[in-house]
Amino acid sequence: ADAILVAPASADFLARLTQGRADDLLSAICLASDVPLAMAPAMNTRMWQNAATQQNARTLLARGVLMLGPDEGEQACGETGAGRLQAPEVLLAGLAELFQSGVLSGKTVMVTAGPTREAVDAVRYLSNHSSGKMGFSVAEAAVEAGARVILVCGPVGLSTPDHLQRLNVVTAQEMFDTVMAHIQGVDIFIATAAVADYRPVEVATGKTKKKAERIQLELEPTPDILAEVKARFPRLFCVGFAAETESLDEYAQDKLQRKGVEMIAANWVGPAATDTEGAFGSDTNALRLFWKDGESELPLASKDKLARQLILQIAQLEEMQGQHTIDDDKVVSLPA
């Protein structure tokens, strides 16, 4: 789990959590977990106002436990006052605040996600197994971090996350054109999309009939979106993804150098991913991050949790490099 919400949280449970009790399943889970805890108190108004309950609530707040409510109003016992459980939609909104770090407040982030499709004829196309889940999770994590987010995605069956701009494309060329049309004003570019490296030179207008035992398909390279963005906007903070079936570290480091980007997030795919459950379409993944002067490993986790960790690392590195650039500018501007 990414967080634990106890709703309703009774006076008894608040007392048990304060004491660190672990003699039932719920209290044991809360005590043994390292994820954020949130309580939604619900009880008789006099129980809530009792000095012991109030002290327990203050103690839990001091330990970093989020208190959602209680609301005021008529209660099932017939009394009126503070102690009502908050409405489900209010609890969800409050729970979301646990992940709103604000580390990208004021920033504009563009994320590419999903596969592209390169037509062979009117029916068939070349593509890959990318589900787009990692890219969508990264986009959502950037929103939670306070950024304005533009999501450019290939054909995927995923619903649009809240509070971002989604731009749908199909081919690599369309993704390239869309990215370039909206890149102005972007502070961070995160290329998670699995863009096709090649496309057919000629595309049949109708359906190609099965006539010969073998046919030859001539392919040409598609635009290298990440490399072109970095070449045109060298000061833009760029993050690339590398999905590999072998030599993960070597290929990721090579991609970091060749494309001149600030970070590469690499993960295993195909047969090499079976041990980490990070296969295409999975809800989990593991990443190795590489940048100029360092590297980091994000162990197996849900893609949502992994995306939040990635965004935090990007925000920290972007801030460090941004400060370095400002210092360099000051040095250059000094008189001879």
C-alpha positions as a printed NumPy array, in Angstrom:
array([[  0.   ,   0.   ,   0.   ],
       [  1.05 ,   3.615,  -0.569],
       [ -0.843,   4.808,   2.51 ],
       [ -3.141,   3.514,   5.243],
       [ -6.42 ,   5.24 ,   6.085],
       [ -8.406,   4.036,   9.09 ],
       [-12.022,   5.119,   8.641],
       [-13.753,   5.208,  11.008],
       [-11.052,   5.534,  13.664],
       [-12.682,   5.016,  17.051],
       [-11.553,   6.517,  20.351],
       [-10.366,   3.047,  21.354],
       [ -8.261,   2.637,  18.229],
       [ -6.645,   6.076,  18.6  ],
       [ -5.681,   5.104,  22.155],
       [ -4.303,   1.746,  21.018],
       [ -2.273,   3.344,  18.209],
       [ -0.878,   5.949,  20.607],
       [  0.271,   3.178,  22.96 ],
       [  1.879,   1.198,  20.142],
       [ -0.351,  -1.835,  20.705],
       [ -0.114,  -4.647,  18.16 ],
       [ -2.411,  -7.385,  19.465],
       [ -4.907,  -7.286,  16.607],
       [ -4.549,  -7.182,  12.824],
       [ -5.265,  -3.487,  12.256],
       [ -2.975,  -2.148,  14.973],
       [ -0.238,  -4.602,  13.957],
       [ -0.434,  -3.477,  10.315],
       [ -0.207,   0.189,  11.311],
       [  2.72 ,  -0.453,  13.648],
       [  4.629,  -2.592,  11.133],
       [  4.104,  -0.279,   8.143],
       [  6.453,   2.438,   6.91 ],
       [  3.864,   4.21 ,   4.709],
       [  1.937,   7.34 ,   5.719],
       [ -0.918,   6.838,   8.203],
       [ -4.201,   8.75 ,   8.196],
       [ -6.998,   8.581,  10.74 ],
       [-10.642,   9.558,  10.22 ],
       [-11.968,   9.908,  13.783],
       [-15.645,   9.046,  14.334],
       [-17.222,   8.809,  17.787],
       [-19.645,  10.371,  20.243],
       [-18.924,  14.086,  20.584],
       [-18.176,  13.797,  24.323],
       [-15.722,  10.985,  23.636],
       [-13.963,  13.179,  21.068],
       [-13.835,  16.124,  23.47 ],
       [-12.505,  13.983,  26.327],
       [ -9.047,  15.099,  27.463],
       [ -7.578,  11.62 ,  26.943],
       [ -8.809,  11.418,  23.34 ],
       [ -7.596,  14.931,  22.593],
       [ -4.162,  14.094,  24.013],
       [ -4.004,  10.911,  21.928],
       [ -4.88 ,  12.899,  18.787],
       [ -2.172,  15.478,  19.532],
       [  0.372,  12.717,  20.129],
       [ -0.434,  11.03 ,  16.838],
       [ -0.284,  14.345,  14.991],
       [  3.163,  14.965,  16.466],
       [  4.236,  11.572,  15.11 ],
       [  3.172,  12.554,  11.603],
       [ -0.227,  10.815,  11.498],
       [ -2.74 ,  12.747,   9.388],
       [ -6.073,  13.497,  11.084],
       [ -9.011,  13.851,   8.705],
       [-11.879,  15.327,  10.663],
       [-14.051,  14.772,  12.507],
       [-16.9  ,  16.859,  11.149],
       [-19.626,  18.449,  13.226],
       [-23.337,  17.616,  13.083],
       [-26.022,  15.238,  14.268],
       [-24.76 ,  11.834,  15.337],
       [-26.331,   8.378,  15.388],
       [-26.465,   8.481,  19.189],
       [-28.732,  11.512,  19.004],
       [-26.238,  14.099,  20.176],
       [-24.883,  16.972,  18.068],
       [-21.295,  18.17 ,  17.837],
       [-17.838,  17.222,  16.591],
       [-17.4  ,  13.515,  15.982],
       [-19.038,  12.732,  12.62 ],
       [-17.078,  10.781,  10.038],
       [-16.116,  12.915,   7.049],
       [-17.763,  12.155,   3.7  ],
       [-15.867,   9.647,   1.503],
       [-14.988,  12.231,  -1.162],
       [-13.616,  14.559,   1.533],
       [-11.506,  11.74 ,   2.97 ],
       [-10.104,  10.924,  -0.478],
       [ -9.198,  14.551,  -1.091],
       [ -7.479,  14.732,   2.288],
       [ -5.642,  11.472,   1.655],
       [ -4.319,  12.829,  -1.64 ],
       [ -2.566,  15.593,   0.286],
       [ -0.162,  12.977,   1.65 ],
       [  1.405,  12.812,  -1.796],
       [  1.34 ,  16.506,  -2.665],
       [  4.981,  17.285,  -1.949],
       [  5.089,  20.612,  -3.792],
       [  8.65 ,  19.895,  -4.952],
       [  7.722,  20.883,  -8.531],
       [  5.487,  23.851,  -7.732],
       [  5.698,  26.445, -10.483],
       [  7.269,  23.978, -12.94 ],
       [  5.875,  22.727, -16.232],
       [  6.561,  19.063, -16.943],
       [  6.023,  17.214, -20.223],
       [  5.746,  13.419, -20.113],
       [  5.571,  11.068, -23.085],
       [  3.965,   7.678, -22.515],
       [  2.85 ,   4.483, -24.206],
       [  3.84 ,   2.945, -27.537],
       [  3.644,   4.311, -31.055],
       [  2.22 ,   2.496, -34.07 ],
       [  3.866,   2.587, -37.496],
       [  1.505,   1.555, -40.283],
       [  2.476,  -1.234, -42.679],
       [ -0.794,  -1.063, -44.598],
       [ -4.371,   0.002, -43.932],
       [ -4.781,  -2.823, -41.376],
       [ -1.393,  -3.739, -39.908],
       [  1.231,  -1.819, -37.969],
       [  4.557,  -2.203, -36.149],
       [  4.482,  -1.514, -32.418],
       [  5.597,  -2.86 , -29.029],
       [  4.142,  -4.136, -25.748],
       [  4.261,  -0.864, -23.8  ],
       [  1.097,  -0.336, -21.729],
       [  1.796,   3.316, -20.855],
       [  1.227,   2.62 , -17.141],
       [  4.647,   3.866, -16.035],
       [  4.314,   7.088, -17.988],
       [  0.834,   7.761, -16.648],
       [  2.067,   7.137, -13.103],
       [  4.948,   9.571, -13.662],
       [  2.52 ,  12.191, -14.98 ],
       [  0.252,  11.761, -11.947],
       [  3.217,  11.977,  -9.582],
       [  4.297,  15.225, -11.243],
       [  0.79 ,  16.633, -10.723],
       [  0.931,  15.61 ,  -7.067],
       [  4.267,  17.404,  -6.804],
       [  2.596,  20.651,  -7.889],
       [  3.636,  20.8  , -11.544],
       [  1.605,  21.779, -14.575],
       [  1.728,  18.599, -16.652],
       [  1.409,  17.931, -20.379],
       [  0.996,  14.227, -21.173],
       [  1.72 ,  13.182, -24.774],
       [  0.652,   9.583, -25.171],
       [  0.42 ,   6.945, -27.836],
       [ -2.545,   4.558, -28.205],
       [ -3.257,   3.126, -24.751],
       [ -6.374,   1.996, -22.918],
       [ -5.857,   4.171, -19.853],
       [ -8.147,   6.846, -18.453],
       [ -6.853,  10.411, -18.258],
       [ -5.506,  11.423, -14.832],
       [ -6.983,  14.532, -13.249],
       [ -5.489,  18.008, -13.517],
       [ -3.302,  17.575, -16.595],
       [ -3.412,  18.179, -20.345],
       [ -3.5  ,  15.008, -22.454],
       [ -2.481,  15.015, -26.107],
       [ -3.112,  11.781, -28.031],
       [ -0.896,  10.621, -30.899],
       [ -0.395,   7.399, -32.841],
       [  2.884,   7.448, -34.766],
       [  6.413,   8.44 , -33.781],
       [  6.252,  11.368, -36.191],
       [  3.014,  12.582, -34.6  ],
       [  4.577,  12.323, -31.15 ],
       [  7.633,  14.24 , -32.353],
       [  5.513,  16.989, -33.916],
       [  3.262,  17.27 , -30.854],
       [  6.179,  17.446, -28.449],
       [  7.89 ,  20.153, -30.487],
       [  4.666,  22.138, -30.786],
       [  4.227,  22.276, -26.998],
       [  7.8  ,  22.177, -25.648],
       [  8.154,  25.944, -25.251],
       [  7.937,  26.872, -21.572],
       [  8.53 ,  23.32 , -20.345],
       [ 11.003,  22.994, -17.459],
       [ 11.361,  19.202, -17.335],
       [ 10.931,  16.7  , -20.168],
       [ 10.433,  13.036, -19.169],
       [ 10.431,  10.607, -22.101],
       [  8.891,   7.37 , -20.861],
       [  7.246,   6.505, -24.193],
       [  8.395,   3.398, -26.032],
       [  8.749,   5.083, -29.413],
       [  9.241,   2.836, -32.438],
       [ 12.799,   3.104, -33.726],
       [ 11.824,   2.292, -37.326],
       [  8.85 ,   2.686, -39.656],
       [  8.062,   1.258, -43.102],
       [  9.373,   3.339, -45.991],
       [  6.223,   2.687, -47.974],
       [  2.739,   2.162, -46.55 ],
       [  0.177,   0.269, -48.642],
       [ -3.1  ,   2.131, -49.033],
       [ -5.162,  -1.055, -48.735],
       [ -4.768,  -4.399, -47.018],
       [ -1.76 ,  -6.39 , -48.213],
       [ -2.923,  -9.818, -49.359],
       [ -1.109, -13.009, -48.459],
       [  0.353, -14.147, -51.783],
       [  4.051, -14.965, -51.391],
       [  5.745, -17.138, -48.789],
       [  8.079, -14.28 , -47.904],
       [  7.988, -10.535, -48.311],
       [ 10.603,  -7.891, -47.59 ],
       [  9.738,  -4.795, -45.595],
       [ 12.071,  -1.829, -45.943],
       [ 12.319,   0.319, -42.8  ],
       [ 13.7  ,   3.771, -42.052],
       [ 14.534,   5.434, -38.715],
       [ 11.871,   7.449, -36.906],
       [ 12.724,  10.802, -35.284],
       [ 14.766,  10.522, -32.083],
       [ 12.501,  12.663, -29.924],
       [ 14.636,  12.761, -26.776],
       [ 17.878,  13.529, -28.602],
       [ 16.248,  16.194, -30.764],
       [ 14.617,  17.925, -27.777],
       [ 17.951,  18.033, -25.952],
       [ 19.775,  19.285, -29.059],
       [ 17.287,  22.109, -29.634],
       [ 16.912,  23.018, -25.968],
       [ 20.246,  22.192, -24.293],
       [ 19.316,  23.862, -20.999],
       [ 16.084,  21.862, -20.648],
       [ 16.237,  19.174, -17.944],
       [ 15.641,  15.912, -19.815],
       [ 15.034,  12.401, -18.503],
       [ 15.079,   9.344, -20.749],
       [ 14.004,   5.755, -20.164],
       [ 15.887,   2.642, -21.216],
       [ 14.123,  -0.731, -21.291],
       [ 16.725,  -3.46 , -21.74 ],
       [ 16.911,  -7.242, -22.007],
       [ 20.656,  -7.379, -21.283],
       [ 23.603,  -5.235, -20.106],
       [ 21.273,  -2.788, -18.378],
       [ 23.898,  -0.571, -16.747],
       [ 26.132,  -0.456, -19.816],
       [ 23.36 ,   0.482, -22.246],
       [ 21.854,   3.026, -19.859],
       [ 25.193,   4.756, -19.324],
       [ 25.781,   4.793, -23.073],
       [ 22.36 ,   6.36 , -23.683],
       [ 23.049,   8.974, -21.02 ],
       [ 26.262,   9.998, -22.805],
       [ 24.999,   9.802, -26.387],
       [ 21.877,  11.85 , -25.835],
       [ 23.438,  14.303, -23.396],
       [ 20.456,  14.172, -21.039],
       [ 20.464,  14.73 , -17.301],
       [ 19.111,  11.326, -16.252],
       [ 18.311,   7.861, -17.573],
       [ 15.828,   5.597, -15.787],
       [ 16.511,   2.007, -16.798],
       [ 14.536,  -1.176, -16.226],
       [ 14.572,  -4.791, -17.32 ],
       [ 12.004,  -6.055, -19.834],
       [ 11.269,  -9.37 , -21.496],
       [ 12.698, -12.565, -19.992],
       [ 15.111, -10.544, -17.836],
       [ 12.172,  -8.933, -16.022],
       [ 10.624, -12.127, -14.66 ],
       [ 12.541, -11.965, -11.387],
       [ 11.408,  -8.383, -10.705],
       [  7.854,  -8.663, -12.08 ],
       [  8.581,  -5.564, -14.156],
       [  7.29 ,  -7.056, -17.392],
       [  5.256,  -5.09 , -19.918],
       [  1.744,  -4.433, -18.62 ],
       [  2.703,  -5.117, -15.005],
       [  1.544,  -2.832, -12.19 ],
       [  4.992,  -3.041, -10.575],
       [  8.473,  -2.14 , -11.697],
       [ 12.011,  -1.466, -10.496],
       [ 14.332,   1.237, -11.809],
       [ 18.023,   2.053, -11.863],
       [ 18.71 ,   5.772, -12.221],
       [ 21.873,   7.15 , -13.801],
       [ 23.116,  10.737, -14.014],
       [ 26.467,  12.385, -14.654],
       [ 27.914,  12.063, -11.179],
       [ 25.878,   9.318,  -9.621],
       [ 23.312,   6.584,  -9.704],
       [ 20.524,   5.21 ,  -7.552],
       [ 18.342,   2.136,  -7.374],
       [ 14.591,   2.184,  -6.818],
       [ 13.569,  -1.351,  -5.768],
       [ 10.459,  -3.21 ,  -6.863],
       [  7.287,  -1.32 ,  -6.003],
       [  3.975,  -0.32 ,  -7.509],
       [  4.427,   1.995, -10.473],
       [  2.579,   4.765,  -8.622],
       [  4.958,   4.571,  -5.671],
       [  7.959,   4.212,  -7.961],
       [  6.883,   7.287,  -9.932],
       [  6.718,   9.395,  -6.765],
       [ 10.245,   8.315,  -5.834],
       [ 11.437,   9.107,  -9.357],
       [  9.833,  12.565,  -9.351],
       [ 11.444,  13.365,  -5.996],
       [ 14.859,  12.343,  -7.358],
       [ 14.303,  14.398, -10.522],
       [ 13.237,  17.438,  -8.491],
       [ 16.314,  17.219,  -6.266],
       [ 18.712,  16.807,  -9.192],
       [ 17.004,  19.534, -11.232],
       [ 17.281,  21.948,  -8.298],
       [ 20.969,  21.139,  -7.799],
       [ 21.788,  21.553, -11.482],
       [ 19.649,  24.671, -11.755],
       [ 21.576,  26.274,  -8.898],
       [ 24.842,  25.265, -10.554],
       [ 23.766,  26.897, -13.822],
       [ 22.885,  30.135, -12.019],
       [ 26.282,  30.184, -10.338],
       [ 27.984,  29.637, -13.68 ],
       [ 26.038,  32.518, -15.193],
       [ 27.178,  34.816, -12.406],
       [ 30.795,  33.87 , -12.971],
       [ 30.554,  34.451, -16.719],
       [ 28.953,  37.864, -16.233],
       [ 31.787,  39.192, -14.058],
       [ 34.007,  41.817, -15.728],
       [ 37.436,  40.703, -16.91 ]])
